[in-house]
Amino acid sequence: MADATPTFYVLHGDDDIAIEQTVKKLRDGMGDSANADLNTDEFEGEDTTVADILAAVKSFPFLADKRLVIVKGFISWITRKGAGQIGKKAVERLEAELPNLPDYARLVFVERGELSANNKIAKLAKSHERGYEKAFNAPKDTTDWIIKRAKAQYSVEIQPQAAHAIASVTGTDLRRADNELVKLVSYIDDEDRPITEADVALLTPYVAEANVFAMIDALALGNRRQALTLMHQSLNENPRDDGFGLFALIVRQFRLLLLTREHLADGGSYNNNDVASAIGVRSGWQAGKLVKQSRSFTVEELDRIYRRLQQYDVEMKTGKIKPRLALDLLVASLSKH
């Protein structure tokens, strides 16, 4: 029985491209006949129940030998903070039912973000002879992945500096990195040349976004000179930005910092993926940076800063102050937070 084909799978992690490829192999295993579609169901985690999932996967296949059910985001939904007794009962029922699925069942749970090591469903899939569990995690430095992806998927060379520039912004969010590659491949079109850092600078606002993290680090340390240098660098690298674009990035960053600090202050999990889910960002890598940066502020400080940003926003949009002057004043005031 040790070599038995799995009847339930848990695929999780931040490398959603690799997860997608694994799911595709399972789909391909259903064959290419019309019956394959008739025997395949998909559910979104927040919009379904354990009963619906089990009813679908236990239904006898129609003119086929397998039944495939793909469920996205369900495990993280029923094990999230606040799921309460409903979530607990859902987990208990899955623990009881999954080991006894029929041989024709192929139940695939897909989770964007790595599940915790003590997640009961992931542990069951890993230990049970009819289960399969795998974490698909992106490398911390995705530069090499971007270079290989450009060559293998798009038959295009990309300079290492250009790949690193994309990686510095997208972090472990490979889907976003791939989206940037698609834009760049379309931009160079049929030109017989590699993607350069200049191409990335033109199409991807990586300098401004990456510098916002560093700028806020400088503000937290009271280093006004460094913060101003980073701000002006961002504006110089993006001459089409009249100041509103950079200001929007700063507002977004402080909003996320405030949400992160409130989450942690309320006893929320420090796990990067749990934080990402709680504050509404896609990348666990980004959430980890926000956790680290938020420690430099209290909730009260971040609340005051966010209110100040709202005031500047009104003054900029009503013409009371020029955007670039507002940014200078903003850095000067925030460095004394």
C-alpha positions in Angstrom: 0.0 0.0 0.0 3.0 2.3 0.4 3.1 2.9 -3.3 -0.6 3.5 -3.6 -1.6 6.5 -5.8 -2.6 9.5 -3.6 -6.3 10.3 -3.3 -5.8 13.7 -1.6 -3.1 16.4 -2.1 -2.0 19.5 -0.3 0.0 21.8 -2.5 1.1 25.1 -0.8 3.8 27.8 -0.9 4.6 31.1 -2.6 5.8 29.5 -5.9 2.4 29.5 -7.4 3.8 29.0 -10.9 5.3 25.6 -9.9 2.0 24.7 -8.1 0.1 25.6 -11.3 2.3 23.3 -13.3 1.7 20.4 -10.8 -2.0 20.9 -11.0 -1.8 20.9 -14.8 -0.1 17.5 -14.7 -3.0 16.2 -12.6 -5.4 17.7 -15.1 -3.5 16.1 -18.0 -3.8 12.8 -16.2 -7.5 13.0 -16.6 -7.1 12.7 -20.4 -8.2 15.0 -23.1 -11.7 13.6 -23.8 -14.9 15.5 -23.1 -15.4 13.2 -20.1 -12.3 14.8 -18.5 -14.2 18.0 -18.0 -17.3 16.2 -16.8 -15.2 14.6 -14.1 -13.4 17.7 -12.9 -14.7 20.3 -10.4 -13.2 23.4 -8.9 -14.1 25.3 -5.8 -13.0 28.6 -4.2 -12.3 28.2 -0.5 -14.4 31.0 0.9 -17.4 30.0 -1.2 -17.7 26.3 -0.4 -18.1 23.8 2.5 -16.6 20.5 3.4 -19.9 18.8 2.5 -19.8 20.3 -1.0 -16.2 19.2 -1.6 -16.7 15.6 -0.3 -19.9 15.2 -2.3 -18.1 16.2 -5.5 -15.0 14.0 -5.0 -17.0 11.0 -3.9 -19.4 11.2 -6.9 -18.7 8.2 -9.1 -16.8 9.1 -12.3 -18.8 9.3 -15.5 -17.3 7.0 -18.2 -13.9 7.5 -16.6 -11.7 6.0 -13.9 -10.9 9.1 -11.9 -12.6 12.2 -10.5 -10.6 15.4 -9.9 -11.6 18.1 -7.5 -9.5 21.2 -7.1 -10.1 23.4 -4.1 -8.3 26.8 -3.8 -7.6 28.5 -0.5 -9.9 26.3 1.6 -7.4 25.1 4.2 -6.1 28.5 5.1 -9.7 29.7 5.2 -10.9 27.2 7.8 -7.8 27.5 9.9 -7.6 31.3 9.8 -7.8 33.4 13.0 -11.4 33.9 13.6 -12.7 30.8 11.9 -13.9 29.6 15.3 -16.0 26.5 15.8 -17.0 26.3 12.2 -13.4 26.1 11.1 -12.6 23.6 13.8 -15.4 21.3 12.8 -14.4 21.5 9.2 -10.9 20.5 10.0 -12.2 17.6 12.1 -14.4 16.3 9.4 -11.6 16.4 6.8 -9.3 14.5 9.2 -12.0 11.8 9.5 -13.0 11.7 5.8 -9.8 12.2 3.8 -8.1 8.8 4.7 -11.3 7.0 3.4 -11.7 8.6 0.0 -12.5 6.1 -2.8 -9.6 5.0 -5.0 -10.9 7.0 -8.0 -10.7 10.3 -6.0 -8.2 13.0 -6.7 -8.8 15.8 -4.2 -6.3 18.7 -4.6 -6.1 21.5 -2.0 -4.1 24.5 -3.4 -2.9 27.1 -0.9 -1.1 30.3 -1.9 1.4 30.7 0.8 3.1 28.1 2.9 0.9 26.5 5.6 2.3 26.3 9.1 4.3 23.2 10.2 1.5 22.2 12.6 -1.4 22.5 10.2 -3.4 19.3 10.7 -4.5 18.8 7.1 -1.0 19.3 5.8 0.4 16.9 8.4 -2.2 14.3 7.5 -1.4 14.6 3.8 2.3 14.2 4.5 2.0 11.2 6.8 -0.9 9.2 5.3 -0.2 6.6 2.7 -3.0 7.9 0.4 -2.0 11.6 0.9 0.6 13.9 -0.7 1.9 17.1 0.6 4.5 19.5 -0.9 5.6 23.0 -0.2 6.6 25.0 -3.2 8.8 27.8 -2.0 10.4 30.5 -4.2 14.1 31.2 -3.6 14.9 34.2 -1.4 16.9 35.7 -4.3 14.9 35.1 -7.4 17.4 36.7 -9.8 18.6 33.3 -11.2 14.9 32.1 -11.5 14.1 35.2 -13.6 17.1 34.6 -15.9 16.1 30.9 -16.4 12.4 31.8 -16.8 13.2 34.3 -19.5 15.2 31.8 -21.5 13.0 28.7 -21.0 9.6 30.3 -21.3 10.1 33.2 -23.6 13.4 32.4 -25.4 14.9 35.7 -24.4 18.1 36.6 -22.6 18.0 39.1 -19.7 21.1 40.7 -18.3 21.8 39.8 -14.6 21.6 43.4 -13.5 18.1 43.6 -15.1 17.0 40.4 -13.5 18.3 41.6 -10.1 16.3 44.9 -10.5 13.1 42.9 -11.0 13.9 40.6 -8.1 14.6 43.6 -5.8 11.0 44.6 -6.1 9.0 41.4 -6.6 10.9 39.4 -4.0 9.5 35.9 -3.8 6.3 36.8 -5.7 7.1 34.8 -8.8 3.8 35.6 -10.5 4.5 39.3 -10.3 8.1 38.7 -11.6 6.7 36.7 -14.5 4.2 39.5 -15.3 7.1 42.0 -15.4 8.9 39.6 -17.8 5.9 39.4 -20.1 5.8 43.3 -20.3 9.5 43.4 -21.1 9.4 40.6 -23.7 6.6 42.4 -25.5 8.6 45.7 -25.3 11.7 44.4 -27.0 9.5 42.4 -29.4 11.6 41.0 -32.2 14.7 42.9 -31.4 17.7 40.6 -31.3 19.1 41.7 -27.9 18.8 40.9 -24.2 16.5 42.7 -21.8 18.6 45.4 -20.1 18.4 47.3 -16.8 17.4 50.4 -18.8 14.3 48.5 -20.1 13.4 47.5 -16.6 13.8 51.1 -15.4 11.5 52.3 -18.2 8.7 49.8 -17.7 8.9 48.8 -14.0 8.8 51.4 -11.2 11.3 49.3 -9.3 13.6 52.2 -8.2 10.8 54.1 -6.5 9.2 51.1 -4.9 12.4 49.6 -3.6 13.6 53.0 -2.3 10.4 53.5 -0.3 11.4 50.7 2.0 14.8 52.1 2.4 13.4 55.7 2.8 11.1 54.6 5.7 14.0 52.8 7.4 15.9 56.0 7.2 13.0 58.0 8.6 12.6 55.5 11.5 16.3 56.1 12.4 15.8 59.9 12.1 18.2 60.0 9.1 16.6 62.9 7.2 19.6 63.3 4.8 19.5 59.7 3.6 15.7 59.8 3.3 15.8 62.9 1.2 18.6 61.4 -1.0 16.5 58.3 -1.7 13.4 60.4 -2.4 15.2 62.6 -4.9 16.8 59.5 -6.5 13.4 58.0 -7.0 12.0 61.2 -8.6 15.0 61.6 -10.8 14.7 58.0 -12.1 11.1 58.6 -12.9 10.9 62.1 -14.5 7.3 61.6 -15.5 6.3 61.4 -11.9 5.3 64.8 -10.7 5.4 63.6 -7.1 1.9 62.1 -6.8 3.2 58.6 -7.8 5.9 58.5 -5.1 3.5 60.0 -2.5 1.0 57.3 -3.2 3.7 54.6 -2.7 4.6 56.2 0.7 0.9 56.4 1.7 0.5 52.8 0.8 3.6 51.7 2.7 2.5 53.5 5.9 -1.0 52.1 5.6 0.4 48.6 5.4 2.8 49.3 8.3 -0.2 50.5 10.4 -2.2 47.3 9.5 0.8 45.1 10.3 1.5 46.8 13.7 -2.2 46.6 14.7 -2.3 42.9 13.7 0.8 42.1 15.8 -0.4 44.3 18.7 -3.7 42.3 18.8 -1.8 39.1 19.2 -1.8 38.1 15.6 0.7 35.5 14.2 4.2 36.6 13.1 4.2 34.0 10.3 4.8 35.9 7.1 1.9 34.2 5.2 -0.5 34.8 8.1 0.5 38.5 8.2 0.1 38.7 4.4 -3.4 37.3 4.6 -4.4 39.6 7.5 -3.3 42.8 5.9 -4.1 42.0 2.3 -0.8 41.6 0.5 0.0 38.7 -1.8 3.6 38.2 -0.9 4.9 36.6 2.3 8.3 38.1 1.5 6.8 41.5 1.5 4.9 40.8 4.7 8.2 39.8 6.4 9.7 43.1 5.5 6.7 44.9 6.8 6.9 43.1 10.1 10.6 44.0 10.5 10.0 47.6 9.6 6.9 48.0 11.7 8.9 47.3 14.9 10.5 50.7 14.5 7.1 52.4 15.3 4.3 52.1 17.8 0.6 51.9 16.7 0.1 55.4 17.9 3.0 56.8 15.9 1.9 55.1 12.7 -1.7 56.4 13.3 -0.4 60.0 13.7 1.8 59.6 10.6 -1.1 58.2 8.5 -3.3 61.1 9.5 -0.6 63.6 8.6 -0.3 61.9 5.2 -4.1 62.3 4.6 -3.7 66.0 5.4 -0.9 66.4 2.9 -2.9 64.5 0.3 -5.8 67.0 0.6 -3.5 70.0 0.4 -1.7 68.5 -2.7 -5.0 67.7 -4.5 -6.5 71.1 -3.7 -3.4 73.0 -5.0 -2.4 74.4 -1.7 1.1 72.9 -2.1 3.2 71.5 -5.0 3.7 67.7 -4.8 7.5 67.8 -4.8 7.6 70.5 -2.1 5.1 68.5 -0.1 7.4 65.5 -0.3 10.3 67.5 1.1 8.2 68.8 3.9 6.9 65.3 4.5 10.3 63.8 4.9 11.4 66.6 7.2 8.4 66.1 9.5 8.3 62.4 9.5 12.0 62.1 10.4 11.0 63.6 13.7 8.1 61.3 14.2 
